[in-house]
Amino acid sequence: MTMNAPLPTCAAAAVPASSPWEARLELGFSRRDAATVLTRREHSGPLRVQKALYPEGPETCHVIVLHPPSGIAGGDRLAINAHLASGSKALLTTPGAGKWYRSIGDEARQDIRFHLEAASRLEWLPQETIVFDAARAGMDTHVALQGDARYLGWEVLCLGLRASGESFAQGSLHMQTRINRDGIPLWLERGRLSGGDPLLASPVGLAGKSVCATLLAAAPGMDAALLAACRDMPLEESDALSGITLLPDLLVARYLGHSSEAARHWLTRVWGVLRPALLGREAQTPRIWNT
């Protein structure tokens, strides 16, 4: 990275002014009669949840993961761990966009570990993640499933701030996602994006799009009819690209465009098809998304 290269004003303002954060959040969910209860809630540093919410009734516990600094800067380390006991059901989301700020030094990291016992259900539906120009970010997500546990999760990435004329011209983003069932891999994906790399504009890369999103659904029994229903979901951006693939016990949905809002709307529609089929409940948009 060229240290004396000029940066857009919004990125230049995003230089950390204090020591890196070390933050950890440990969550545990258990089934009690017909209810899912948040039985463990431990944190260190600026990661926490306020309380368990039940907008759908006691069966599914909704939790909002809070990161009070609202952004991740160079050298920060965030870890989110959740354990779902047998039969428990939880939905985790965030109150707003995550932000990875410019770094002139160390890489920032976010490590997520989800462990689902048999008959449990987890939805991980964070709002979009903005990766500022010259950010150095590492994101690692590991989902361990047991028995017939089911998982639905997504990630919406915005590279730079296109509305402000900022592209992802410098920096790096490393990502890894793993999903195992009973120790057997269902999905393993590693990616590295470098600011200014020709791959960002290439048809075999991001095709010049600044927003990329992925939804992963891990559940047994998905079929061609469900795949076709997901593929019927319309796109709001005229030049956006999408694709949905069904693998053994895993559905993968991809989106490329320039609007994070349009990307999330499309993912939400796909989720609206998958949730009743896989989790037995109609999709109910978390209220925090409307604030």
C-alpha positions as CSV (number, residue, x, y, z in Angstrom):
1,M,0.0,0.0,0.0
2,T,1.4,3.4,-0.9
3,M,1.4,5.4,2.3
4,N,1.6,8.9,0.8
5,A,-1.2,8.4,-1.7
6,P,-4.1,10.8,-1.3
7,L,-7.3,9.3,0.1
8,P,-10.9,10.4,-0.1
9,T,-12.0,12.6,2.8
10,C,-14.4,10.1,4.3
11,A,-11.7,7.3,4.4
12,A,-9.0,9.6,5.7
13,A,-11.2,10.5,8.6
14,A,-11.5,6.9,9.5
15,V,-8.1,6.5,11.0
16,P,-8.2,5.0,14.5
17,A,-7.3,7.5,17.2
18,S,-6.9,5.1,20.1
19,S,-5.6,1.6,21.0
20,P,-7.2,-1.4,19.3
21,W,-10.2,-3.0,20.8
22,E,-10.3,-6.6,22.0
23,A,-13.9,-7.7,22.3
24,R,-15.6,-11.1,22.9
25,L,-19.3,-12.1,23.2
26,E,-20.4,-15.5,24.4
27,L,-24.0,-16.5,24.0
28,G,-25.9,-19.7,24.9
29,F,-29.4,-20.7,24.1
30,S,-31.4,-23.6,25.7
31,R,-34.9,-25.0,25.2
32,R,-37.3,-24.9,28.2
33,D,-40.7,-26.3,27.5
34,A,-41.9,-24.5,24.4
35,A,-39.5,-21.5,24.8
36,T,-35.9,-20.7,23.8
37,V,-34.1,-19.0,26.6
38,L,-30.9,-17.0,26.5
39,T,-29.1,-18.9,29.2
40,R,-25.6,-17.5,28.7
41,R,-24.6,-13.9,28.0
42,E,-21.0,-13.0,28.7
43,H,-18.9,-10.2,27.2
44,S,-15.6,-8.5,27.4
45,G,-14.8,-5.2,25.6
46,P,-17.4,-3.4,23.4
47,L,-19.6,-6.4,22.3
48,R,-22.8,-7.1,24.0
49,V,-26.6,-7.8,23.7
50,Q,-29.3,-5.9,25.7
51,K,-32.0,-8.5,26.2
52,A,-33.8,-11.4,24.6
53,L,-36.7,-10.5,22.4
54,Y,-39.7,-12.6,21.4
55,P,-41.6,-10.8,18.6
56,E,-42.8,-14.2,17.2
57,G,-43.6,-15.8,20.6
58,P,-41.5,-17.8,23.0
59,E,-40.3,-20.5,20.5
60,T,-37.7,-18.3,18.7
61,C,-35.4,-15.9,20.6
62,H,-34.3,-12.8,18.8
63,V,-31.0,-11.1,19.8
64,I,-29.5,-7.9,18.6
65,V,-25.7,-7.9,18.7
66,L,-24.3,-4.5,19.6
67,H,-20.9,-3.1,18.9
68,P,-21.0,0.4,20.5
69,P,-17.9,1.8,18.7
70,S,-19.9,1.2,15.5
71,G,-16.8,0.5,13.5
72,I,-13.7,-1.8,13.4
73,A,-10.3,-0.2,13.0
74,G,-6.8,-1.5,12.4
75,G,-5.7,-4.1,15.1
76,D,-9.2,-4.6,16.5
77,R,-10.2,-8.2,17.4
78,L,-13.8,-9.2,17.7
79,A,-15.1,-12.6,18.5
80,I,-18.7,-13.8,18.6
81,N,-19.5,-17.3,19.9
82,A,-23.0,-18.8,20.2
83,H,-24.0,-22.3,21.3
84,L,-27.5,-23.6,20.7
85,A,-28.6,-26.5,22.8
86,S,-30.8,-29.2,21.3
87,G,-34.2,-27.9,20.2
88,S,-33.4,-24.2,20.7
89,K,-34.2,-21.6,18.0
90,A,-32.5,-18.2,17.7
91,L,-32.2,-15.3,15.3
92,L,-29.2,-12.9,15.6
93,T,-29.0,-9.6,13.8
94,T,-27.3,-6.2,14.2
95,P,-28.8,-2.7,14.7
96,G,-27.0,-1.1,11.7
97,A,-24.3,-1.4,9.2
98,G,-20.9,-2.7,10.3
99,K,-17.9,-0.5,9.3
100,W,-14.3,-1.5,8.6
101,Y,-12.2,1.6,8.7
102,R,-8.9,2.5,7.0
103,S,-5.8,1.0,8.6
104,I,-2.3,2.2,8.3
105,G,-1.0,-0.8,10.3
106,D,-2.4,-4.0,11.6
107,E,-5.2,-6.0,10.1
108,A,-8.5,-6.0,12.0
109,R,-10.3,-9.3,12.6
110,Q,-13.7,-10.7,13.3
111,D,-14.1,-14.3,14.2
112,I,-17.5,-15.9,14.5
113,R,-18.2,-19.4,15.9
114,F,-21.6,-21.0,15.9
115,H,-22.2,-24.5,17.4
116,L,-25.7,-26.0,16.9
117,E,-26.8,-29.2,18.6
118,A,-29.3,-31.5,17.0
119,A,-32.8,-30.1,16.3
120,S,-31.6,-26.5,16.9
121,R,-32.2,-23.6,14.4
122,L,-30.1,-20.5,14.0
123,E,-30.5,-17.5,11.7
124,W,-27.5,-15.0,11.4
125,L,-28.8,-12.0,9.5
126,P,-26.5,-9.0,10.1
127,Q,-27.1,-5.7,8.3
128,E,-24.6,-4.7,5.6
129,T,-20.8,-4.4,6.2
130,I,-19.0,-1.4,4.7
131,V,-15.4,-1.9,3.9
132,F,-13.8,1.5,3.6
133,D,-11.0,2.2,1.1
134,A,-7.6,1.2,2.6
135,A,-9.2,-1.1,5.2
136,R,-7.3,-4.2,6.2
137,A,-9.9,-6.7,7.3
138,G,-10.1,-10.4,8.1
139,M,-13.4,-12.2,8.6
140,D,-13.7,-15.9,9.7
141,T,-17.0,-17.7,10.2
142,H,-17.3,-21.3,11.3
143,V,-20.7,-23.0,11.7
144,A,-20.6,-26.5,13.3
145,L,-23.9,-28.5,13.0
146,Q,-24.9,-31.7,14.7
147,G,-27.6,-34.1,13.5
148,D,-30.5,-32.3,11.8
149,A,-29.6,-28.8,13.0
150,R,-30.4,-26.0,10.5
151,Y,-28.7,-22.7,9.7
152,L,-29.6,-19.7,7.6
153,G,-27.0,-16.9,7.3
154,W,-26.0,-14.1,5.0
155,E,-23.3,-11.4,4.5
156,V,-23.7,-8.2,2.5
157,L,-20.4,-6.5,1.7
158,C,-20.0,-2.9,0.4
159,L,-16.6,-2.1,-1.0
160,G,-15.9,1.6,-0.6
161,L,-18.6,4.3,-0.6
162,R,-19.7,4.5,-4.1
163,A,-22.2,7.3,-3.4
164,S,-19.3,9.5,-2.2
165,G,-17.1,8.6,-5.1
166,E,-14.9,6.2,-3.0
167,S,-13.8,2.9,-4.5
168,F,-11.9,0.1,-2.9
169,A,-8.6,1.2,-4.3
170,Q,-6.3,0.2,-1.5
171,G,-6.3,-2.3,1.4
172,S,-7.3,-5.9,1.6
173,L,-10.1,-8.2,2.7
174,H,-9.6,-11.8,3.7
175,M,-12.7,-14.0,4.2
176,Q,-13.2,-17.6,5.2
177,T,-16.5,-19.4,5.8
178,R,-16.8,-23.0,6.9
179,I,-20.0,-25.1,7.6
180,N,-19.6,-28.6,8.9
181,R,-22.2,-31.2,9.8
182,D,-21.1,-33.9,12.3
183,G,-17.5,-33.0,11.4
184,I,-18.0,-33.4,7.7
185,P,-17.6,-30.3,5.5
186,L,-20.6,-29.0,3.7
187,W,-19.0,-25.7,2.6
188,L,-15.5,-24.2,2.7
189,E,-14.8,-20.9,1.0
190,R,-11.8,-18.7,1.2
191,G,-11.4,-15.4,-0.5
192,R,-9.0,-12.5,-0.7
193,L,-9.8,-9.1,-2.2
194,S,-7.1,-6.5,-2.7
195,G,-7.8,-2.9,-3.3
196,G,-7.4,-1.9,-6.9
197,D,-7.0,-5.5,-8.0
198,P,-8.1,-6.1,-11.7
199,L,-10.2,-9.0,-10.4
200,L,-12.7,-6.4,-8.9
201,A,-13.6,-5.3,-12.4
202,S,-13.2,-8.7,-14.2
203,P,-16.3,-10.7,-15.3
204,V,-14.7,-13.7,-13.5
205,G,-14.5,-11.6,-10.3
206,L,-16.9,-8.9,-9.1
207,A,-17.7,-7.6,-12.6
208,G,-17.1,-4.0,-11.5
209,K,-19.8,-4.2,-8.8
210,S,-19.3,-2.6,-5.4
211,V,-21.7,-4.7,-3.4
212,C,-21.5,-8.5,-3.1
213,A,-23.8,-10.6,-1.0
214,T,-24.0,-14.3,-0.1
215,L,-26.8,-16.3,1.6
216,L,-26.1,-19.8,2.9
217,A,-28.8,-22.2,4.0
218,A,-27.8,-25.6,5.5
219,A,-30.6,-28.0,6.0
220,P,-31.6,-31.5,4.8
221,G,-34.3,-32.2,2.3
222,M,-34.1,-29.1,0.0
223,D,-35.3,-29.9,-3.4
224,A,-35.6,-28.5,-7.0
225,A,-39.0,-27.0,-6.3
226,L,-37.6,-24.9,-3.4
227,L,-34.7,-23.9,-5.6
228,A,-37.0,-22.8,-8.4
229,A,-39.1,-20.7,-5.9
230,C,-36.0,-18.9,-4.7
231,R,-34.9,-18.2,-8.3
232,D,-38.2,-16.5,-9.0
233,M,-37.4,-13.7,-6.7
234,P,-37.0,-10.4,-8.7
235,L,-34.1,-8.0,-8.6
236,E,-34.5,-4.3,-8.0
237,E,-31.3,-3.2,-9.8
238,S,-31.6,-3.5,-13.5
239,D,-27.9,-4.3,-13.9
240,A,-27.5,-6.5,-10.9
241,L,-26.4,-10.2,-11.2
242,S,-27.6,-13.1,-9.1
243,G,-27.3,-16.8,-8.9
244,I,-28.6,-19.6,-6.7
245,T,-27.2,-23.1,-6.5
246,L,-28.4,-26.2,-4.6
247,L,-25.8,-28.6,-3.3
248,P,-26.3,-31.6,-1.1
249,D,-27.9,-30.1,2.1
250,L,-26.8,-26.6,1.2
251,L,-28.2,-23.8,-0.8
252,V,-26.0,-20.9,-1.9
253,A,-27.4,-17.6,-3.2
254,R,-25.2,-14.8,-4.6
255,Y,-25.8,-11.2,-5.5
256,L,-23.6,-8.6,-7.3
257,G,-24.7,-4.9,-7.7
258,H,-24.2,-1.4,-6.4
259,S,-27.0,-1.0,-3.9
260,S,-26.7,-2.6,-0.4
261,E,-30.4,-1.9,0.1
262,A,-31.4,-3.7,-3.1
263,A,-29.1,-6.6,-2.2
264,R,-30.7,-6.9,1.3
265,H,-34.2,-6.7,-0.2
266,W,-33.4,-9.6,-2.6
267,L,-31.8,-11.7,0.2
268,T,-34.9,-11.0,2.4
269,R,-37.2,-12.3,-0.4
270,V,-35.1,-15.5,-0.7
271,W,-35.1,-15.8,3.1
272,G,-38.9,-15.4,3.0
273,V,-39.1,-18.5,0.7
274,L,-36.6,-20.5,2.7
275,R,-37.7,-19.8,6.2
276,P,-41.2,-21.5,6.1
277,A,-39.8,-24.4,4.2
278,L,-36.8,-25.0,6.4
279,L,-37.7,-23.6,9.8
280,G,-41.5,-23.9,9.7
281,R,-42.1,-20.2,10.4
282,E,-43.1,-17.3,8.1
283,A,-40.5,-14.7,7.7
284,Q,-40.9,-11.7,10.1
285,T,-38.6,-8.8,9.5
286,P,-36.8,-7.8,12.7
287,R,-38.1,-4.4,13.8
288,I,-34.6,-3.0,14.3
289,W,-34.2,-3.0,10.5
290,N,-36.8,-0.3,10.2
291,T,-35.2,2.1,12.6
